[in-house]
Structure formats: structure tokens, C-alpha cells
Amino acid sequence: MSVPQRYRGRPIEELISAGYYDPETRTVKAIKGLELHVHSRDWQLEGPLRMLFHVLDPMVAKDPKNLIVYGGTGKAARSWDDFEAIVDALLIMDSEDTLEIQSGQPVAIWRLGKQAPRVIMSNAMLVPKWADWRVFWELEAKGLISFHQMTAGCWAYIGTQGILQGTYETIGAAADRHYGGSLEGRLVVSAGLGNMGGAQPLAIKMLGGVALIADVDARMIRRMIDTGYLDTWTDSLDKAVDMALDAKERRQAISIGVLANAVDLLDRLIKDNITPDILTDQTPAHDPLSYVPQGLSIEQAEQLRRSNPEKYMLMSKETMKKHVQLMLELQRRGAVTFEYGNNLRKQAYDAGVEDAFKIPGQMEYMRPLFEEGRGPFRWTSLVGDPGDIYKLDDVLLMLFERNTRLARWIKAAHQYVKFQGLPARVVYLGYGERALFGKVVSELVRRGELNGPIWFGRDHLDSGSVASPFRETEGMLDGSDAIGDWPILNYALNTAAGATWTCFHHGGGVGIGYAIHAGFGMVVDGTELAEEKALRVFTVDPGSGVVRHAHAGYPKSLTVARERGIRIPVIDRLEEKSRRVIEEAYREGRISRFTYDRVKRDLQNYEERKRNYRTPFNT
């Protein structure tokens, strides 16, 4: 590719001439193969470079021309000038340098040594008093800040598969509780087919159910068809409903998209007296400028968003109000209903729906996993070899042969998941499992049994990396939902442990003012240093989730800490706290009867096994 004059002599020139970046069309392609492009010839710098290009590949990103990876406006860099500056920096840095990034803009390079991360970043952080969308938008308009969602700004997004297993686990947990573990012959209704919500139809199909999903954007529907996450679609509500009911009657697993606003779909179901078995939502309700109001086409929405954002937000919130009112009505009619963490309930509550929080959040189903440090661990082949991903699937099945849920997921992923950008996999692994797997992968890379290094990361929707009172930390036993120390400590631990890069963000998933969260990237390149650092990161990262939940009073977390050697100085006090806060949380209506019964059983199990524990420090 010919290189424009203004780029000649810059480090990025090499990647332009190789066809990985076209500055005229703003097209970025995932870098594959064994050739190293960074001047240090170090995979610890080549890794973040490749993951940055990966998340902006058109096969991966939602709106790559505008640097948006997924979500409403989650960016990989603040501007194209900043993207190019980040790339230049990564290309010229040496193996002891650390790049500092503030909201998608590179601000300094420091020489910190090989034990330090190669990149550290903080995105969209605002002082709490000023942490709201209006202040953010004012600063964004001045070019001072930008929004990076979660894994977008951390260069850790792996396409729709990244949210697929989380959706699969969440809806699967609902199926386990309410329908004996299968959705065969069941109708699941939702909305939102963007890069996050697009995982819903396939997850439901993998569990045997009928998915009926609304979206107002035909481009997103076609994208999900093209990537195999959605089976079919129509622009007719009548046809969509008929198809779904027919498939339910025949107990056929299928996913159906309908070009419609969520409110119009739910309104039709109520008028026709049709009650879904499960009802949720993944529209971008966390950002009122991304959610599409009822009555507007996607083109009309884009025009109004630019011409009159104030009017747009008023219309958006009015639609969210109606959206939740309809969900509540279907819940009253018997639909298993929950919010999937997009802050829809809070938006509706602020618009006047006083009983919005009668709809539970997704943590009603996910919390048991988080209590034991289990969450969405993910990896990519940095050289772009799908064969390495399949080899690691086999390793997983061998290491964790008793984990039937994991085996079911791997089998389904082989059948249904198409790779986007660099080939990747996501699997829910817990404390101890991540370190074991990381050690094995390091040895495979070192021996040449894999064709190249592996990048590891995770979703920020994890056990100990986030404070989000309307999502991940909703309904904590001790009422500590809004305490933000835990994700900061997680970020600090992963930085101290030497992750290849570490990230801290504000607002992802639920919007500015409602969450802070941390992430990381770790390149396992077969060297002893990378393995040493990876084992630390893969221990403290899920371990911080166990500790966070132990301090909130969850007895399952106390069990994991005792039996797996996590040293908690005040663990005896936490035992007493657990007995107290379980009763308080139920009495105050902060947990359901189901959760109350579950944690009471966990407490009984803990106390029965306690006699086998040696000392408070597990030495």
C-alpha cells in the first residue's frame, strides 16, 4: 500500500505499507503471523499492538470508522490522531518502557523496568461530584476525555463471543432454576442486537430455546445473521410472533430477529396475550443518546441526536419508562423477568416508574459464580492461528474433565461460534483454575507446541473488578454495593503483579456515574518472566473477587478462601458477619428468598467443614 507523505518517516509507516492500516479510509486490520513489528522485538509490546488493531478490525468493531468497538460509544482511542500516536509509541518503545494513556490519549512513556506493565491506562474517570453524562459530554466536546466502555478501551474485546458465554451462563442459570436446565419449548424475548446484545439469540438457541429479539437497526440484524449469531429475521411483528410461537410449539431451537422497537414488540405480546417464559433486555439504555426512542427509525434517531440532543434524551427516557412498565406487566403475567445490566431500571425509575426495581438484576443468577472467583476468562492467538485455540480447548477438557458445564460450552462453541479478528475463546474459570491453565499454556508456547504467544484477559463483568450497584455489585449481603475500593485494589494488584497492561474505567455497561471497573491484558510468550508474572496475575485477579465477596459475608467465599489458602487476617470476624448480614439482607428485602435459602445452605456447609480448617491464615 502506498504511504501518504505525512506518514513517511514515522514508525507507523511500516504498518501502513503492510496494509494493516489505511489512514485515508480509516480501516484497521488485525495483525497476524510470526513477524514482529515493534522495534524491541518483544511480544510484551507486540501483544498490546495486535490487540489494539484486533478490536478495530471491521470484523470485530461495531463502528470502526469512528473508533467505536462496541456498546453505545465505547472507543479504543480518543481520536485517530491519538490512535496513530499510541501505535507510534508502541513501535518505538523498548522492553523496560511503560506507556501511560489517559482516556485514549498517550500522555507519557516512562522507564520502569521489565517487571512493570508495558501500558497503563485510565479512561473516562471523573471526580464523583462531577460524575454525570452532562459534565462528561462537555469535557468530551473539548477533546479532554472519551468513553471506553469496558473491554473496548482495554483492547480486550473478542467480538460477540466475548459476551456470548456470559449470556449463556446467565440465561442458563435462569433455565436451571425455573425450567429444569433446558429451554426446549420455551420462548425467550429480549431486545438489542448490537455487539453486546447480539449474543442473546445464539445463547438461547444453544440452550434449546426460541429467541425473539427486537432491534431498530437493520445493519445490526444483518451483521448477526452474517456472523451466525442469528438464524433469521423479518420486519413484520405479526410474522415474527407467528414464527416464534410455531417454533415453540414444535420445540425447535431457533433465533428470530425482528426489525422493531422493543416497546412495540412487548406491546404486541401483551395485546395478543402472549407471555414469554423469560424476558430481558440488552438495548444500550445506559446511554440515553444511544437508546432509540419509540417512533423513530434509526436514520431519524441519528439525525435528531445531532440536531437536538436534549429533545432526544427526553424522548429516550419516556420510551424507557414505557419499556419497563411493559416488562413489569409481563412479569406479573408470569414471565421470568430480569434486567441484563444496562441500567434500564434506573432510567425508568428516574422517569417515574416507582416499582422498576421489582425486576431483579442479572446478579440474581450470576452471583454464585462470582462468590468463588469464577468469571469470564478469555484468550486469543496473537499470531492468528485457529488451530492453537482448538488445541487449548482440548487442554481445557483434559484439565477440567469434571466440569460438565465447561464441556458443554466448548462443544457448543465449536458448533456455533465464528471467530472475529484474532481467533479467541472465553471460558468461565475460577480461582486456581486460571493459574493452572496459564502455567500449562506457557509451557506449550515454550516447547513450540503452540504456533505463537497467547494473550489473556477477561471481561470487566467479573468477580472482584467492578463496583456497579445496579449490576455486578447489586444486592451485596452487607449493603456494600457502592463501595469503590475493590476495583481500585484489583487494578493495583494486577499492576503490581506485572500484567502486560492494566486498565481502569468509569461508566462501562451502565453509564457515567454508575460504575467503576478494572481490566488487564497478559501476554504469555513462553519466557520465564512472562510466566512468573502471569501466575501472579491469574492468582490475585480472581482471588480479589473471592476476598471481596468474603468481606461482604458470602459463606461460599469463606469456604474458597479457607480451602485454597487465601490469607484473610480478619476471617474469624467475617464468619460472625456472615451470620448477621444474611439475616439483615433478607429482612430488609435486599435479597430474594431463593438467594437467602442458598446462602443459608452455604453457611451451614461452611460451618460443618470448619473443623477441618487449621488456622485463620491457612498456613
C-alpha atoms as one frame of an Amber mdcrd trajectory, in Angstrom:
protein
   0.000   0.000   0.000   1.297   3.484  -0.827   2.009   5.604   2.207   0.716
   9.215   2.311   3.506  11.776   2.561   2.570  12.893   6.077   3.282   9.396
   7.441   6.650   8.846   5.816   9.422   8.514   8.332   7.022   7.778  11.196
   7.102   4.363  12.905   3.531   3.665  11.756   4.671   3.838   8.126   5.627
   0.150   8.220   2.115  -0.944   9.226   0.529   1.301   6.600   2.716  -0.091
   3.827   1.954  -3.644   5.022  -1.784  -2.949   4.659  -2.717  -3.165   8.332
  -3.828   0.475   8.491  -5.245   2.705   5.777  -5.274   6.301   7.066  -7.329
   7.503   4.101 -10.270   5.139   4.682  -9.614   4.698   8.424  -9.503   0.941
   8.041  -7.627  -1.199  10.571  -6.946  -4.910  10.107  -5.887  -7.472  12.688
  -2.162  -8.227  12.529  -1.384 -11.925  12.170   1.672 -14.102  11.628   5.001
 -14.524  13.407   6.728 -11.358  12.171   7.265  -8.847  14.991   6.702  -5.178
  14.152   7.745  -3.459  17.385  11.357  -2.286  17.402  12.013  -4.058  20.707
  11.156  -7.431  19.086   9.277  -8.173  22.297   5.892  -9.883  22.402   5.085
  -7.905  25.556   4.832  -4.841  23.279   3.714  -6.625  20.112   0.796  -8.090
  22.104  -0.918  -4.810  23.018  -0.247  -3.501  19.495  -2.002  -6.521  17.985
  -4.934  -6.383  20.388  -5.443  -2.680  19.571  -5.584  -3.499  15.854  -7.765
  -6.536  16.548 -10.505  -4.605  18.368 -10.750  -2.129  15.465 -10.876  -4.744
  12.701 -14.195  -4.349  10.809 -14.983  -7.978  11.632 -14.822  -7.080  15.330
 -15.736  -3.439  15.919 -19.251  -2.027  15.841 -18.323   1.278  14.158 -14.593
   1.164  13.401 -14.612   4.329  11.271 -15.376   6.233  14.476 -13.092   4.078
  16.662 -16.169   2.580  18.389 -15.631  -1.053  19.341 -18.989  -1.865  20.970
 -21.651  -0.507  23.295 -23.074   2.922  22.591 -19.803   4.792  22.105 -17.068
   2.587  23.574 -13.818   3.624  21.860 -10.373   2.068  21.512  -8.682   5.501
  21.365  -9.803   9.106  21.800  -9.199  10.152  18.182  -7.444   8.908  15.066
  -4.511  11.169  15.852  -4.317   9.509  19.269  -4.613   6.030  17.750  -1.665
   6.804  15.490   0.328   8.256  18.398  -0.313   5.154  20.518   0.835   2.935
  17.653   3.971   5.039  17.097   4.765   4.792  20.815   4.324   1.015  21.000
   6.510   0.573  17.937   9.470   2.564  19.308   9.352   1.599  22.997  11.891
  -0.775  24.499  11.261  -3.682  26.848  11.578  -1.578  30.018   9.259   1.253
  28.931   5.689   1.851  30.116   3.173   3.864  28.084   0.720   5.962  30.103
  -2.694   6.578  28.495  -5.391   8.966  29.732  -8.846   8.436  28.196  -7.477
   7.089  24.951  -4.636   9.602  24.571  -0.965   8.691  25.139   0.479  11.139
  27.649   3.950   9.841  28.581   6.446   6.997  28.302   8.251   6.023  31.499
  11.192   3.692  32.025  10.001   1.389  34.824  11.735  -1.940  34.158  10.626
  -5.318  32.842   8.571  -6.234  35.916   6.217  -3.281  35.293   3.310  -3.301
  32.814   4.065  -2.064  29.308   0.865   0.033  29.220  -1.262   1.526  31.986
  -4.447   3.431  31.292  -7.336   5.203  32.963 -10.459   6.041  30.975 -13.388
   8.426  31.489 -12.656   8.955  35.181 -14.382  11.945  36.777 -14.313  13.204
  40.354 -17.504  11.770  41.956 -19.226  15.150  42.446 -18.965  15.754  38.688
 -19.563  12.180  37.515 -22.572  12.521  35.235 -23.200  12.413  31.491 -23.632
  16.181  31.048 -20.242  17.000  32.536 -18.707  14.159  30.552 -20.197  15.380
  27.266 -18.963  18.928  27.917 -15.431  17.661  28.500 -15.645  15.280  25.557
 -16.652  18.156  23.266 -13.469  19.941  24.337 -11.398  16.873  23.455 -10.378
  16.253  27.080 -11.927  12.853  27.728 -13.581   9.945  25.930 -15.766   6.938
  26.751 -14.256   3.478  26.505 -16.974   1.137  27.832 -15.116  -1.835  29.366
 -13.114  -4.097  27.076 -13.115  -1.546  24.242 -10.663   0.827  25.896  -8.688
  -2.065  27.388  -8.242  -3.627  23.891  -9.709  -6.844  25.268 -12.873  -7.236
  23.169 -13.026 -10.532  21.234 -16.212  -9.988  19.265 -19.677 -11.197  20.168
 -18.257 -14.433  21.624 -16.933 -12.302  24.495 -20.425 -11.682  25.820 -21.844
 -14.953  24.484 -20.711 -17.174  27.311 -21.807 -14.672  29.952 -25.241 -14.582
  28.327 -25.186 -18.366  28.046 -24.295 -18.709  31.743 -26.872 -16.149  32.881
 -29.808 -17.428  30.866 -28.642 -20.968  31.562 -28.793 -20.271  35.309 -32.344
 -18.956  34.878 -33.212 -22.110  32.936 -31.677 -24.252  35.699 -33.726 -22.536
  38.372 -37.064 -22.272  36.616 -37.177 -24.857  33.831 -35.054 -27.824  34.834
 -31.963 -26.709  32.940 -33.369 -26.650  29.400 -35.193 -24.032  27.342 -36.650
 -26.581  24.947 -40.174 -25.459  24.091 -39.605 -22.110  25.832 -39.862 -18.578
  24.412 -37.243 -16.010  25.421 -37.887 -12.390  24.432 -35.400  -9.533  24.501
 -34.161  -6.543  22.505 -30.818  -5.240  21.297 -28.672  -6.950  18.658 -25.554
  -4.818  18.827 -22.149  -6.233  19.653 -23.290  -6.985  23.214 -26.931  -7.959
  22.766 -26.097  -9.866  19.608 -25.007 -12.790  21.769 -28.525 -13.320  23.105
 -30.105 -15.235  20.207 -27.294 -17.759  19.924 -27.044 -18.295  23.688 -30.772
 -19.007  23.843 -30.583 -21.354  20.853 -27.630 -23.199  22.422 -29.834 -23.798
  25.471 -32.600 -25.230  23.268 -34.983 -22.277  23.301 -36.759 -19.942  20.885
 -35.251 -16.448  20.842 -37.339 -13.492  19.677 -35.168 -10.363  19.688 -36.109
  -6.854  18.540 -33.731  -4.252  17.142 -34.359  -0.987  15.293 -31.146  -1.187
  13.261 -31.249  -3.480  10.221 -27.459  -3.229   9.960 -27.014  -4.898  13.342
 -29.544  -7.596  12.444 -27.759  -8.405   9.179 -24.400  -8.436  10.962 -25.665
 -11.036  13.422 -27.031 -13.102  10.514 -23.667 -12.886   8.736 -21.690 -13.956
  11.813 -24.023 -16.853  12.598 -25.408 -15.448  15.851 -28.936 -15.052  14.457
 -30.849 -17.533  12.276 -33.461 -15.400  10.556 -35.267 -12.061  10.690 -38.277
 -10.145   9.478 -39.550  -6.572   9.538 -43.081  -7.750  10.407 -44.119  -8.077
  14.040 -47.007 -10.354  13.050 -44.715 -12.698  11.150 -42.063 -12.675  13.874
 -44.548 -13.593  16.602 -46.119 -16.321  14.474 -42.687 -17.806  13.686 -41.736
 -17.796  17.365 -44.959 -19.432  18.536 -44.752 -22.072  15.809 -41.144 -22.910
  16.771 -42.103 -23.067  20.445 -44.935 -25.464  19.662 -42.549 -27.682  17.659
 -39.871 -27.387  20.377 -37.421 -26.119  17.754 -34.312 -24.225  18.853 -34.166
 -21.115  16.678 -33.370 -17.413  16.875 -35.557 -14.797  15.214 -34.792 -11.120
  14.839 -37.476  -8.531  14.233 -36.889  -5.005  12.945 -38.870  -3.156  15.596
 -38.553  -1.107  18.737 -38.534  -3.165  21.944 -41.596  -1.297  23.186 -43.574
  -2.155  20.062 -42.717  -5.848  20.415 -43.674  -6.030  24.101 -46.857  -4.049
  23.475 -47.853  -6.534  20.768 -47.228  -9.521  23.050 -49.418  -8.037  25.779
 -52.248  -7.187  23.378 -52.135 -10.729  21.966 -51.996 -12.230  25.484 -48.637
 -13.898  24.832 -46.359 -14.284  27.859 -42.711 -15.199  27.282 -41.086 -17.776
  29.510 -38.080 -15.476  30.025 -37.900 -11.729  29.384 -34.832  -9.489  29.500
 -33.224  -6.644  27.523 -29.858  -5.565  26.131 -30.590  -2.248  24.453 -27.973
   0.491  25.178 -30.133   2.039  27.898 -27.047   3.063  29.901 -26.608   5.941
  27.431 -29.840   7.856  26.665 -28.244   9.193  23.478 -27.678   5.656  22.178
 -31.059   4.146  23.132 -33.564   4.673  20.289 -36.939   6.243  21.226 -40.195
   4.674  20.097 -41.460   6.016  16.779 -38.052   6.853  15.292 -36.258   4.918
  12.599 -32.517   4.510  13.043 -31.937   7.259  10.462 -34.357   9.645  12.189
 -32.729   8.873  15.527 -29.258   9.676  14.202 -30.479  12.981  12.769 -32.322
  14.068  15.936 -29.368  13.022  18.102 -27.216  15.532  16.218 -29.759  18.350
  15.840 -31.479  18.327  19.233 -29.858  16.073  21.851 -31.996  17.490  24.678
 -35.227  16.537  22.913 -33.722  13.181  22.029 -32.932  12.357  25.651 -36.437
  13.305  26.787 -37.948  11.005  24.171 -35.475   8.278  25.043 -36.330   8.355
  28.737 -40.052   8.377  28.020 -39.621   5.219  25.928 -37.529   3.599  28.658
 -40.333   4.356  31.113 -42.845   2.572  28.888 -40.359  -0.233  28.219 -40.071
  -1.098  31.910 -43.800  -0.705  32.520 -44.424  -3.314  29.820 -41.762  -5.615
  31.304 -43.423  -5.304  34.705 -46.789  -6.228  33.207 -45.335  -9.330  31.556
 -43.607 -10.177  34.835 -46.985 -10.003  36.600 -48.351 -12.367  33.952 -45.696
 -14.948  34.762 -42.625 -14.175  32.658 -39.291 -14.790  34.414 -38.014 -11.229
  34.054 -34.642  -9.657  34.791 -32.565  -6.710  33.668 -29.316  -7.619  31.952
 -27.246  -4.845  33.497 -27.848  -1.969  31.075 -29.314   0.410  33.709 -32.776
   0.315  32.132 -34.497   0.058  35.514 -32.743   3.140  36.923 -33.543   5.185
  33.822 -37.200   4.183  34.123 -37.209   4.797  37.883 -35.896   8.321  37.334
 -38.649   8.809  34.741 -41.324   7.912  37.310 -41.636   4.087  37.394 -41.519
   3.634  41.173 -41.627  -0.172  41.074 -38.928  -0.547  38.391 -36.678  -2.454
  40.780 -39.261  -5.178  41.269 -37.458  -6.527  38.234 -34.294  -8.225  39.555
 -30.862  -7.716  38.026 -28.756 -10.372  36.331 -26.702 -10.918  39.508 -29.670
 -12.836  40.881 -28.356 -15.594  38.615 -24.619 -14.789  38.336 -23.697 -14.133
  41.969 -22.967 -17.799  42.903 -20.232 -17.907  40.247 -18.665 -14.669  41.439
 -18.568 -15.851  45.050 -15.949 -18.446  44.130 -13.950 -16.130  41.864 -15.383
 -17.666  38.709 -15.791 -15.401  35.710 -15.203 -14.708  32.006 -11.551 -15.530
  31.328 -10.569 -15.112  27.653  -7.629 -15.503  25.311  -6.561 -15.031  21.696
  -3.893 -16.477  19.440  -1.713 -13.434  18.821  -0.415 -14.955  15.584  -3.975
 -15.577  14.419  -3.917 -19.381  14.377  -7.336 -21.007  14.982  -5.567 -24.333
  15.495  -3.978 -23.033  18.695  -7.427 -22.172  20.076  -8.715 -25.674  19.319
  -5.623 -27.236  20.917  -6.303 -25.213  24.059  -9.932 -26.343  24.020  -8.633
 -29.906  24.291  -6.305 -28.871  27.120  -9.258 -27.366  28.988 -11.316 -30.518
  28.636  -8.404 -32.566  29.969  -7.582 -30.270  32.906 -11.191 -29.743  33.994
 -12.785 -33.014  32.894 -15.280 -32.987  35.758 -16.681 -29.589  34.777 -19.663
 -30.690  32.691 -20.878 -27.126  32.113 -17.480 -26.160  30.661 -17.501 -29.223
  28.395 -20.998 -28.381  27.169 -19.885 -24.827  26.396 -16.761 -25.908  24.465
 -18.800 -28.370  22.409 -21.398 -25.704  21.610 -18.729 -23.119  20.799 -17.155
 -25.485  18.260 -20.523 -25.865  16.585 -21.774 -22.290  16.616 -19.049 -19.699
  17.266 -17.336 -17.959  14.362 -14.063 -16.225  15.150 -13.843 -12.464  14.567
 -10.434 -10.852  14.080  -7.865 -12.846  16.025  -9.285 -16.294  16.905 -10.329
 -16.366  20.547 -12.074 -18.294  23.271 -13.826 -17.317  26.504 -14.461 -19.746
  29.370 -15.663 -19.227  32.927 -12.734 -20.260  35.121 -12.304 -19.660  38.846
  -9.636 -19.162  41.471  -6.830 -21.684  40.994  -8.097 -22.797  37.595  -6.844
 -19.693  35.766  -3.321 -20.009  37.175  -3.191 -23.730  36.367  -4.321 -23.144
  32.808  -1.918 -20.221  32.372   1.006 -22.355  33.531   0.153 -25.105  31.052
  -0.238 -22.625  28.184   3.120 -21.040  28.984   4.798 -24.429  28.816   3.112
 -25.228  25.496   4.315 -21.955  23.996   7.832 -22.528  25.331   8.012 -26.019
  23.835   6.700 -24.841  20.473   3.529 -26.931  20.742   1.521 -23.783  20.007
   2.351 -21.705  16.953   2.720 -18.467  18.888   2.095 -16.486  22.071  -1.318
 -16.241  23.708  -2.946 -13.094  25.050  -5.117 -13.474  28.154  -7.677 -11.076
  29.587 -11.225 -11.098  30.833 -14.472  -9.209  30.741 -14.751  -6.471  33.350
 -18.055  -8.038  34.402 -16.133 -10.200  36.836 -15.958 -11.220  40.450 -13.771
  -8.544  42.016 -13.018  -5.969  39.342 -16.067  -3.724  39.434 -18.286  -1.592
  41.647 -21.666  -1.202  39.953 -24.676  -1.023  42.309 -27.173  -1.619  39.507
 -25.304  -4.578  38.049 -22.291  -6.557  39.344 -22.486  -5.366  42.953 -26.262
  -5.085  43.232 -27.694  -6.550  46.433 -24.434  -7.398  48.220 -25.188  -9.140
  51.523 -23.653  -6.409  53.668 -25.003  -3.489  51.603 -21.548  -2.584  50.246
 -22.864  -2.225  46.675 -21.434   1.257  46.079 -18.009   0.875  47.698 -15.420
   1.586  45.024 -12.267   0.437  46.807 -12.446  -3.074  45.401 -11.942  -2.365
  41.663  -9.172   0.112  42.542  -7.453  -2.575  44.612  -7.924  -5.056  41.757
  -6.264  -2.605  39.336  -3.432  -2.007  41.804  -2.885  -5.737  42.394  -2.747
  -6.542  38.679  -0.366  -3.632  38.096   1.887  -4.726  40.971   1.740  -8.318
  39.732   3.109  -7.181  36.382   0.296  -7.678  33.862   1.341  -6.673  30.359
  -1.175  -3.843  30.547  -3.722  -2.677  33.082  -6.826  -0.556  32.639  -9.195
   1.391  34.858 -12.519   2.699  33.549 -15.616   4.615  34.524 -19.185   4.011
  33.388 -18.974   0.866  31.270 -22.206  -1.057  30.847 -24.411   1.189  32.980
 -23.140   4.678  32.151 -21.222   7.592  33.640 -21.691   7.892  37.397 -22.881
   4.334  37.917 -19.789   2.108  37.809 -16.014   1.909  38.017 -14.136  -1.147
  36.841 -10.712  -2.582  36.086  -9.214  -4.850  33.438  -5.907  -6.212  32.234
  -4.065  -7.846  29.349  -1.406 -10.524  29.854   0.802 -11.867  27.073   2.090
 -15.400  27.714   5.050 -15.705  25.337   6.851 -18.745  26.765   9.502 -16.771
  28.647  10.063 -17.451  32.326   9.442 -13.804  33.206   6.066 -13.709  31.448
   5.070 -16.982  33.117   6.062 -15.696  36.555   4.013 -12.530  36.043   1.067
 -14.392  34.547   0.833 -16.770  37.502   0.730 -13.784  39.863  -1.935 -12.015
  37.806  -4.047 -15.160  37.356  -3.956 -15.656  41.128  -4.583 -12.171  42.528
  -7.170 -11.232  39.906  -9.794 -13.922  40.655  -8.554 -14.023  44.248  -9.571
 -10.408  44.721 -13.105 -11.451  43.777 -13.142 -14.177  46.406 -11.838 -11.706
  49.009 -14.352  -9.031  48.010 -17.247 -11.475  48.462 -15.814 -12.962  51.650
 -15.749  -9.480  53.178 -19.365  -8.991  52.086 -20.319 -12.059  54.126 -20.753
 -14.772  51.497 -20.040 -18.144  53.154 -19.095 -19.823  49.856 -16.282 -17.253
  49.505 -15.119 -18.006  53.043 -15.004 -21.690  52.114 -12.903 -21.000  48.997
 -10.542 -18.757  50.969 -10.064 -21.343  53.737  -9.641 -24.364  51.484  -7.456
 -22.762  48.807  -5.127 -20.819  51.034  -6.192 -17.197  50.592  -4.924 -15.454
  53.729  -7.544 -13.109  55.193  -6.391 -11.591  58.522  -9.946 -10.963  59.824
 -11.560 -14.169  58.581 -12.871 -15.101  62.050 -14.735 -11.786  62.233 -16.139
 -12.395  58.757 -17.720 -15.662  59.917 -19.755 -13.788  62.505 -20.503 -11.045
  59.993 -21.816 -13.628  57.526 -24.358 -14.981  60.005 -25.577 -11.459  60.730
 -25.739  -9.924  57.238 -27.545 -12.882  55.682 -30.465 -12.265  58.034 -30.290
  -8.486  57.648 -30.242  -8.616  53.846 -33.318 -10.821  53.721 -35.173  -8.875
  56.397 -34.530  -5.611  54.554 -35.637  -7.080  51.212 -32.231  -6.749  49.518
 -32.057 -10.428  48.510 -34.677 -12.869  47.272 -35.968 -15.843  49.203 -34.106
 -18.091  46.780 -30.790 -16.328  47.499 -31.489 -16.355  51.231 -32.055 -20.115
  51.243 -28.964 -20.661  49.086 -26.548 -18.669  51.243 -28.005 -20.228  54.410
 -27.159 -23.649  52.976 -23.668 -22.365  52.084 -23.221 -21.146  55.661 -24.286
 -24.498  57.090 -21.842 -26.254  54.753 -19.048 -23.896  55.799 -19.630 -24.455
  59.498 -19.802 -28.243  59.067 -16.451 -28.228  57.278 -14.810 -25.665  59.543
 -13.398 -28.264  61.903 -11.014 -29.294  59.118  -9.522 -25.812  58.877  -6.278
 -25.191  60.697  -5.576 -21.506  61.333  -7.110 -18.176  60.338  -4.191 -17.668
  57.921  -4.380 -21.140  56.349  -0.660 -21.675  56.907
